[in-house]
Amino acid sequence: MLTFLKYLFSETEYKPVLHSFLRSSKMAEELHENGYIIADLLKENEKQSLRRSYEKHYKERGNQDGEFFGEFSKDIHDEINDILNALFNELFYNYKSICSAFVIKTPGKSSRVPFHQDSAAIDETKYSSLNLWIPLQTINDENGALHVIPKTHKIFLPYRSATIEPYTSEIQDKLTGYFKPLYLEFGQVLFLDSRIFHYSPANLSEENRAITVCRICPSESNLLAYYKAKEIENAKIEVWKCPDDYLLIPESHNDTIRPQNCEFLGYKEVNAKPISYGKFKSRIKKLEIMLESNSSPID
Ligand SMILES: O=C(O)CCC(=O)C(=O)O
């Protein structure tokens, strides 16, 4: 009964956990505070090797209107991790790299990536994961710069997936004027807590925009997938434990179906309703998040 009442009425305010696997406590604190860091860390030969690897693995799809998609495979993952092995060891300890891939925006309007927070891949009540985002050419206003609202990684529900209504669905239209574009040079490294509110406009340049993306987690965390059945009214969130190479296999790419070849761990009885605009405003005040407007101020 108590659990049921808690489920109906409570709205837990989750707090991000420090990224435990970063060797530099200064970096961990900066990431924890702002949700991202940009750093110059790669040697010229590492940048060029990533670019060559992308060119080798990229397969033209021929969509004239543009597209955003990933080139994923175990081979690509291993090749990227070989190139970045020295960097990973310099930056991380007690970590695992669960998916390294290339993501590509081909020129055209349909390459836009809408406002979202990434799906959760681990238990975020205990751990935080990190994305490295490394552009393989300069990022500018034309080719689809990643846009973020700094510090918004602190406003999240740990249970995020394609089948769970986004926590931000009621507020995102009101936040369009607060995004900051991140302009990176070829081979700079963006450390991203991908709970941060983010989107990227379409690539309207003439060339593909290609990125190396690596997802890093604490070594002791289990790779998880959350699933909510559409066909069941008030369905509970199912928790599935996935093999560590799950994101590298084709089965994982359809995240609108129940996870395949994973172990069912149980249900989460939580209030997974989207955050209201009123609640969002009181949360940012409490967290001292200053939204920097590039259009009209928040009312
Ligand atoms: O690369 C981009 O522009 C957007 C990436 C992104 O939002 C994602 O992969 O979740």
The ligand as an ORCA input file, in Angstrom:
! r2SCAN-3c Opt
* xyz 0 1
  O      25.608     14.393    -33.009
  C      24.634     15.116    -32.850
  O      24.469     16.144    -33.471
  C      23.570     14.757    -31.877
  C      23.895     13.530    -31.145
  C      22.859     13.161    -30.196
  O      22.066     13.937    -29.793
  C      22.813     11.803    -29.733
  O      23.471     10.946    -30.337
  O      22.091     11.563    -28.766
*
